[in-house]
Amino acid sequence: MASTVSFSVESARGPRTVSVAYERTGSGEPLLLLHGIGHHRQAWDPVVSVLAVERDVTAVDLPGFGASPALPTAFRTISRPWRRCSGPSARR
């Protein structure tokens, strides 16, 4: 069963709450598992039990993937400059 952690992050529009879903198992040295773009924490399911024998494993759903909600609107505006340099006119 996934747990969720929420924390406040400063943005240009003031503090915003960000929530992230995760699963944690095992004991030992900590190991943080991050999934690839467009995936979710369950991508690690085939190896988590093996890693958890010797490690404290935390598999995270990044914001907007799996059980984690998307980032608040205030953080989505950082992609605007990228859109300007990645559009058709940027390929000239």
Secondary structure by P-SEA (a helix, b strand, c coil): cbbbbbbbbbccccbbbbbbbbbbbbbccbbbbbbccccccccccccccccccccbbbbbbcccccccccccccccccaaaaaaaacccccc
